[in-house]
């Protein structure tokens, strides 16, 4: 087994523990999750999750949980949405854009076009870099803290998946969500 892949998988527990702690220096992750939940609005607003690769697959892990809350949530490949689907995206949809680097060309361009078309668009970014183009476009940006990947984006997948589950827990009013992660790690 490739050492880089093994290292990326081995560090997942510490990524989850950092998210469970909910804070790191200049930002308070719990506050960003709370703000993200408020940004998504009431049950009538659909949610569009946008990403590519591991980020898109992470988005799909939350679809059933949003549905359990009665929320219409759809995961879109950023490239397909950019080239074929933007006109069909409901104007009232809240958008969760996920990108490890925050620089994925298609994901950033989707966010730019949506924000240009509607300056009031609710946009939550889940990124590693809070100074990235995607984070700067967002109304709320939540740092995944996955770090630099050396092989397959396993840390990005787990960090984005965990943050999305925390976001759904916030919408559902689950107050113990961060504490529950400690056992998972």
BALOBA-1460 file (C-alpha; in Angstrom, 3 decimals):
// residues 185
<rec num="1" residu="x" x="0.000" y="0.000" z="0.000"/>
<rec num="2" residu="x" x="1.317" y="3.436" z="-0.938"/>
<rec num="3" residu="x" x="2.709" y="5.268" z="2.107"/>
<rec num="4" residu="x" x="1.084" y="8.567" z="1.128"/>
<rec num="5" residu="x" x="-2.345" y="6.959" z="0.900"/>
<rec num="6" residu="x" x="-1.796" y="5.211" z="4.236"/>
<rec num="7" residu="x" x="-0.743" y="8.518" z="5.810"/>
<rec num="8" residu="x" x="-3.828" y="10.309" z="4.448"/>
<rec num="9" residu="x" x="-6.137" y="7.629" z="5.842"/>
<rec num="10" residu="x" x="-4.313" y="7.484" z="9.191"/>
<rec num="11" residu="x" x="-4.737" y="11.212" z="9.788"/>
<rec num="12" residu="x" x="-8.527" y="11.142" z="9.372"/>
<rec num="13" residu="x" x="-9.077" y="10.679" z="13.118"/>
<rec num="14" residu="x" x="-7.168" y="13.859" z="13.894"/>
<rec num="15" residu="x" x="-9.146" y="15.743" z="11.211"/>
<rec num="16" residu="x" x="-12.389" y="14.623" z="12.873"/>
<rec num="17" residu="x" x="-11.038" y="15.533" z="16.358"/>
<rec num="18" residu="x" x="-10.174" y="19.041" z="15.121"/>
<rec num="19" residu="x" x="-13.671" y="19.475" z="13.742"/>
<rec num="20" residu="x" x="-15.160" y="18.093" z="16.980"/>
<rec num="21" residu="x" x="-13.158" y="20.625" z="18.993"/>
<rec num="22" residu="x" x="-14.946" y="23.294" z="16.971"/>
<rec num="23" residu="x" x="-12.350" y="26.020" z="17.176"/>
<rec num="24" residu="x" x="-8.909" y="26.874" z="15.940"/>
<rec num="25" residu="x" x="-7.257" y="30.217" z="16.455"/>
<rec num="26" residu="x" x="-8.922" y="32.985" z="14.468"/>
<rec num="27" residu="x" x="-12.202" y="31.234" z="13.729"/>
<rec num="28" residu="x" x="-14.855" y="29.459" z="15.700"/>
<rec num="29" residu="x" x="-16.134" y="26.528" z="13.654"/>
<rec num="30" residu="x" x="-19.246" y="26.114" z="15.780"/>
<rec num="31" residu="x" x="-20.207" y="29.709" z="15.006"/>
<rec num="32" residu="x" x="-19.674" y="29.128" z="11.290"/>
<rec num="33" residu="x" x="-21.848" y="25.988" z="11.400"/>
<rec num="34" residu="x" x="-24.544" y="27.952" z="13.265"/>
<rec num="35" residu="x" x="-24.303" y="30.786" z="10.717"/>
<rec num="36" residu="x" x="-24.415" y="28.260" z="7.876"/>
<rec num="37" residu="x" x="-27.583" y="26.717" z="9.312"/>
<rec num="38" residu="x" x="-29.207" y="30.148" z="9.551"/>
<rec num="39" residu="x" x="-28.109" y="30.926" z="5.992"/>
<rec num="40" residu="x" x="-29.856" y="27.849" z="4.615"/>
<rec num="41" residu="x" x="-33.144" y="29.336" z="5.708"/>
<rec num="42" residu="x" x="-36.476" y="27.675" z="6.295"/>
<rec num="43" residu="x" x="-37.723" y="24.307" z="5.106"/>
<rec num="44" residu="x" x="-39.181" y="25.751" z="1.921"/>
<rec num="45" residu="x" x="-35.783" y="26.717" z="0.469"/>
<rec num="46" residu="x" x="-34.148" y="24.031" z="-1.677"/>
<rec num="47" residu="x" x="-30.448" y="23.333" z="-1.194"/>
<rec num="48" residu="x" x="-28.004" y="22.874" z="-4.069"/>
<rec num="49" residu="x" x="-24.742" y="21.168" z="-3.111"/>
<rec num="50" residu="x" x="-21.996" y="21.806" z="-5.664"/>
<rec num="51" residu="x" x="-18.595" y="20.168" z="-6.037"/>
<rec num="52" residu="x" x="-16.411" y="17.891" z="-8.097"/>
<rec num="53" residu="x" x="-14.659" y="14.603" z="-7.342"/>
<rec num="54" residu="x" x="-14.360" y="13.878" z="-3.609"/>
<rec num="55" residu="x" x="-16.168" y="17.109" z="-2.796"/>
<rec num="56" residu="x" x="-19.185" y="16.045" z="-4.846"/>
<rec num="57" residu="x" x="-19.183" y="12.588" z="-3.285"/>
<rec num="58" residu="x" x="-19.034" y="14.149" z="0.187"/>
<rec num="59" residu="x" x="-22.042" y="16.306" z="-0.728"/>
<rec num="60" residu="x" x="-24.007" y="13.178" z="-1.557"/>
<rec num="61" residu="x" x="-23.489" y="11.796" z="1.966"/>
<rec num="62" residu="x" x="-25.800" y="14.483" z="3.379"/>
<rec num="63" residu="x" x="-28.682" y="14.213" z="0.901"/>
<rec num="64" residu="x" x="-30.694" y="11.657" z="2.874"/>
<rec num="65" residu="x" x="-30.259" y="13.625" z="6.110"/>
<rec num="66" residu="x" x="-31.538" y="16.818" z="4.467"/>
<rec num="67" residu="x" x="-34.470" y="14.776" z="3.121"/>
<rec num="68" residu="x" x="-35.234" y="13.486" z="6.632"/>
<rec num="69" residu="x" x="-35.676" y="17.125" z="7.650"/>
<rec num="70" residu="x" x="-38.055" y="17.680" z="4.760"/>
<rec num="71" residu="x" x="-35.497" y="19.680" z="2.794"/>
<rec num="72" residu="x" x="-35.144" y="19.278" z="-0.944"/>
<rec num="73" residu="x" x="-31.394" y="18.911" z="-1.524"/>
<rec num="74" residu="x" x="-29.667" y="18.025" z="-4.781"/>
<rec num="75" residu="x" x="-25.951" y="17.416" z="-5.396"/>
<rec num="76" residu="x" x="-24.611" y="18.834" z="-8.675"/>
<rec num="77" residu="x" x="-21.331" y="18.248" z="-10.448"/>
<rec num="78" residu="x" x="-19.971" y="21.787" z="-10.804"/>
<rec num="79" residu="x" x="-18.886" y="21.256" z="-14.426"/>
<rec num="80" residu="x" x="-22.269" y="19.938" z="-15.498"/>
<rec num="81" residu="x" x="-24.096" y="22.663" z="-13.595"/>
<rec num="82" residu="x" x="-21.869" y="25.310" z="-15.123"/>
<rec num="83" residu="x" x="-22.349" y="24.156" z="-18.707"/>
<rec num="84" residu="x" x="-25.906" y="22.821" z="-18.657"/>
<rec num="85" residu="x" x="-27.822" y="23.436" z="-15.453"/>
<rec num="86" residu="x" x="-27.519" y="26.966" z="-14.099"/>
<rec num="87" residu="x" x="-30.715" y="28.227" z="-15.764"/>
<rec num="88" residu="x" x="-32.674" y="25.442" z="-14.049"/>
<rec num="89" residu="x" x="-31.385" y="26.145" z="-10.547"/>
<rec num="90" residu="x" x="-34.216" y="27.736" z="-8.506"/>
<rec num="91" residu="x" x="-33.464" y="31.359" z="-7.641"/>
<rec num="92" residu="x" x="-34.424" y="30.738" z="-4.004"/>
<rec num="93" residu="x" x="-32.018" y="27.796" z="-3.631"/>
<rec num="94" residu="x" x="-29.332" y="28.055" z="-1.007"/>
<rec num="95" residu="x" x="-25.973" y="26.834" z="-2.330"/>
<rec num="96" residu="x" x="-23.316" y="24.828" z="-0.507"/>
<rec num="97" residu="x" x="-20.123" y="24.838" z="-2.603"/>
<rec num="98" residu="x" x="-17.379" y="22.408" z="-1.596"/>
<rec num="99" residu="x" x="-13.769" y="22.590" z="-2.760"/>
<rec num="100" residu="x" x="-10.658" y="21.418" z="-0.906"/>
<rec num="101" residu="x" x="-8.532" y="24.197" z="-2.372"/>
<rec num="102" residu="x" x="-11.326" y="26.724" z="-2.774"/>
<rec num="103" residu="x" x="-9.866" y="27.261" z="-6.245"/>
<rec num="104" residu="x" x="-11.581" y="24.547" z="-8.311"/>
<rec num="105" residu="x" x="-12.235" y="26.421" z="-11.541"/>
<rec num="106" residu="x" x="-15.719" y="25.086" z="-12.244"/>
<rec num="107" residu="x" x="-16.936" y="25.371" z="-8.652"/>
<rec num="108" residu="x" x="-15.639" y="28.938" z="-8.322"/>
<rec num="109" residu="x" x="-17.186" y="29.922" z="-11.651"/>
<rec num="110" residu="x" x="-20.570" y="28.480" z="-10.635"/>
<rec num="111" residu="x" x="-20.393" y="30.541" z="-7.419"/>
<rec num="112" residu="x" x="-19.342" y="33.670" z="-9.329"/>
<rec num="113" residu="x" x="-22.190" y="33.346" z="-11.831"/>
<rec num="114" residu="x" x="-24.758" y="32.715" z="-9.127"/>
<rec num="115" residu="x" x="-23.550" y="35.667" z="-7.064"/>
<rec num="116" residu="x" x="-23.414" y="37.941" z="-10.127"/>
<rec num="117" residu="x" x="-26.992" y="37.000" z="-11.012"/>
<rec num="118" residu="x" x="-28.220" y="37.501" z="-7.430"/>
<rec num="119" residu="x" x="-26.108" y="39.421" z="-4.916"/>
<rec num="120" residu="x" x="-28.375" y="38.109" z="-2.154"/>
<rec num="121" residu="x" x="-27.780" y="34.437" z="-3.010"/>
<rec num="122" residu="x" x="-27.145" y="32.354" z="0.099"/>
<rec num="123" residu="x" x="-23.740" y="30.723" z="-0.497"/>
<rec num="124" residu="x" x="-21.981" y="28.533" z="2.043"/>
<rec num="125" residu="x" x="-18.445" y="27.420" z="1.112"/>
<rec num="126" residu="x" x="-16.712" y="24.425" z="2.660"/>
<rec num="127" residu="x" x="-13.008" y="24.848" z="1.911"/>
<rec num="128" residu="x" x="-9.544" y="24.268" z="3.331"/>
<rec num="129" residu="x" x="-8.383" y="27.822" z="2.701"/>
<rec num="130" residu="x" x="-10.493" y="30.665" z="4.094"/>
<rec num="131" residu="x" x="-8.551" y="33.074" z="1.878"/>
<rec num="132" residu="x" x="-9.442" y="31.187" z="-1.321"/>
<rec num="133" residu="x" x="-11.558" y="32.644" z="-4.142"/>
<rec num="134" residu="x" x="-14.531" y="30.443" z="-3.221"/>
<rec num="135" residu="x" x="-14.398" y="31.417" z="0.457"/>
<rec num="136" residu="x" x="-14.227" y="35.102" z="-0.465"/>
<rec num="137" residu="x" x="-17.390" y="34.768" z="-2.586"/>
<rec num="138" residu="x" x="-19.318" y="33.003" z="0.171"/>
<rec num="139" residu="x" x="-21.726" y="34.512" z="2.646"/>
<rec num="140" residu="x" x="-20.384" y="31.989" z="5.172"/>
<rec num="141" residu="x" x="-17.219" y="29.907" z="4.777"/>
<rec num="142" residu="x" x="-16.467" y="26.864" z="6.935"/>
<rec num="143" residu="x" x="-12.916" y="25.518" z="7.019"/>
<rec num="144" residu="x" x="-12.606" y="21.785" z="6.596"/>
<rec num="145" residu="x" x="-9.056" y="21.616" z="7.942"/>
<rec num="146" residu="x" x="-8.221" y="18.593" z="5.821"/>
<rec num="147" residu="x" x="-4.714" y="19.766" z="5.039"/>
<rec num="148" residu="x" x="-2.769" y="19.015" z="1.893"/>
<rec num="149" residu="x" x="-3.597" y="15.650" z="0.355"/>
<rec num="150" residu="x" x="-0.729" y="13.508" z="-0.848"/>
<rec num="151" residu="x" x="-2.775" y="10.922" z="-2.715"/>
<rec num="152" residu="x" x="-6.518" y="10.371" z="-3.148"/>
<rec num="153" residu="x" x="-8.609" y="13.097" z="-1.476"/>
<rec num="154" residu="x" x="-9.592" y="10.949" z="1.514"/>
<rec num="155" residu="x" x="-9.188" y="13.723" z="4.091"/>
<rec num="156" residu="x" x="-11.222" y="16.143" z="1.975"/>
<rec num="157" residu="x" x="-13.984" y="13.580" z="1.710"/>
<rec num="158" residu="x" x="-14.148" y="12.846" z="5.434"/>
<rec num="159" residu="x" x="-13.809" y="16.490" z="6.536"/>
<rec num="160" residu="x" x="-16.479" y="17.766" z="4.133"/>
<rec num="161" residu="x" x="-18.787" y="14.854" z="5.022"/>
<rec num="162" residu="x" x="-18.426" y="15.545" z="8.741"/>
<rec num="163" residu="x" x="-19.015" y="19.286" z="8.306"/>
<rec num="164" residu="x" x="-22.150" y="18.609" z="6.271"/>
<rec num="165" residu="x" x="-23.450" y="16.245" z="8.963"/>
<rec num="166" residu="x" x="-22.826" y="18.965" z="11.562"/>
<rec num="167" residu="x" x="-24.720" y="21.407" z="9.384"/>
<rec num="168" residu="x" x="-27.704" y="19.042" z="9.156"/>
<rec num="169" residu="x" x="-27.502" y="18.498" z="12.919"/>
<rec num="170" residu="x" x="-27.605" y="22.278" z="13.355"/>
<rec num="171" residu="x" x="-30.755" y="22.467" z="11.239"/>
<rec num="172" residu="x" x="-32.270" y="19.578" z="13.227"/>
<rec num="173" residu="x" x="-31.398" y="21.184" z="16.574"/>
<rec num="174" residu="x" x="-29.013" y="18.412" z="17.692"/>
<rec num="175" residu="x" x="-27.002" y="20.161" z="20.396"/>
<rec num="176" residu="x" x="-24.585" y="17.284" z="21.075"/>
<rec num="177" residu="x" x="-23.309" y="16.982" z="17.490"/>
<rec num="178" residu="x" x="-19.739" y="18.179" z="18.131"/>
<rec num="179" residu="x" x="-19.413" y="16.029" z="21.256"/>
<rec num="180" residu="x" x="-20.714" y="12.967" z="19.413"/>
<rec num="181" residu="x" x="-17.813" y="13.281" z="16.958"/>
<rec num="182" residu="x" x="-15.211" y="12.620" z="19.635"/>
<rec num="183" residu="x" x="-16.247" y="8.959" z="19.841"/>
<rec num="184" residu="x" x="-16.228" y="8.717" z="16.050"/>
<rec num="185" residu="x" x="-12.625" y="9.947" z="15.859"/>
